[in-house]
Amino acid sequence: MPVARELLEQLGYEVAAAELDSRIERVLAAADHHIAVAEERGQVVGLLHVFVRPALEKPCEAVVQALVVDAKLRGRGIGKALMEAAEAWAKARGLGSVALSTRYAQAFYTRLGYDKVATSDLMRKTVCEARRDP
C-alpha cells in the first residue's frame, strides 16, 4: 500500500515497501488489531491502527498505535473522524478507554478529550536480527 508508506514517512517513519506490506498483513491477520483509512475523492488521506492491550496493572484498553493524516489536509476533521472510529471500535469490544503515546500532537488529542496521564521514555534493546514475516 504505497499511500500508507507515504503517510508514515510524513511522521518520520521510513519503511521499505515490502516490509510495510508484510507488517500490514500481520496486523490485519491479528484478531485484536484494526486498521482504518480515511478517504477523500477516492484517495486515502489518513490511516489509523488501533489494538486491544490486555495488561496486569490496569484494565484492558484500546491503544492507538498509529494515526496519520496527510499533512496537506490536516485541520479538516479527518484525524478527529479517525479517532472517533477508534473509540467506536473500542466501545464495540467493551473496552473502557483508549490510550496513545504522542510527542507532537498533544494539543490535538487534548481537544478530543484526552488527558496526559503519564510521562515515560521508550527504551529498546535489540536481541536478535528481526525475521521477515512468512
FENQUI-V626387 format. One record per residue. N is the residue number from 1. RES is the residue in one small letter. D_CENTER is the distance of its C-alpha to the mean C-alpha in Angstrom with 1 decimal. Layout:
n=<N,N>
res=<RES,RES>
d_center=<D_CENTER,D_CENTER>
//
This chain:
n=<1,2,3,4,5,6,7,8,9,10,11,12,13,14,15,16,17,18,19,20,21,22,23,24,25,26,27,28,29,30,31,32,33,34,35,36,37,38,39,40,41,42,43,44,45,46,47,48,49,50,51,52,53,54,55,56,57,58,59,60,61,62,63,64,65,66,67,68,69,70,71,72,73,74,75,76,77,78,79,80,81,82,83,84,85,86,87,88,89,90,91,92,93,94,95,96,97,98,99,100,101,102,103,104,105,106,107,108,109,110,111,112,113,114,115,116,117,118,119,120,121,122,123,124,125,126,127,128,129,130,131,132,133,134>
res=<m,p,v,a,r,e,l,l,e,q,l,g,y,e,v,a,a,a,e,l,d,s,r,i,e,r,v,l,a,a,a,d,h,h,i,a,v,a,e,e,r,g,q,v,v,g,l,l,h,v,f,v,r,p,a,l,e,k,p,c,e,a,v,v,q,a,l,v,v,d,a,k,l,r,g,r,g,i,g,k,a,l,m,e,a,a,e,a,w,a,k,a,r,g,l,g,s,v,a,l,s,t,r,y,a,q,a,f,y,t,r,l,g,y,d,k,v,a,t,s,d,l,m,r,k,t,v,c,e,a,r,r,d,p>
d_center=<15.7,17.0,15.1,11.6,13.4,14.9,11.7,10.3,13.8,13.8,11.6,14.1,12.6,15.5,15.3,18.3,18.1,19.4,17.0,13.9,15.7,16.3,12.8,11.8,15.0,14.3,11.0,12.8,15.8,14.4,15.6,13.2,9.9,9.0,7.9,9.2,10.6,12.9,16.3,19.2,22.6,21.3,18.9,15.1,14.1,10.5,7.4,4.5,3.4,5.2,8.3,11.7,13.0,16.7,18.6,22.3,22.4,20.4,19.7,17.1,14.0,10.5,7.7,4.4,3.3,1.9,4.3,7.6,11.0,14.1,16.0,19.1,17.8,16.1,18.0,18.7,16.6,13.9,11.0,13.0,13.3,9.7,9.4,12.7,11.5,9.1,12.2,14.5,12.8,13.2,16.7,17.7,17.2,19.2,16.7,17.9,15.0,11.4,10.5,8.3,9.7,10.6,13.6,14.4,13.1,15.0,17.2,14.7,13.2,16.9,18.0,15.7,17.4,15.3,17.6,17.5,18.7,18.7,18.9,18.4,18.3,16.2,19.0,19.2,22.3,22.7,24.8,25.4,24.6,21.4,22.5,21.3,20.0,22.9>
//
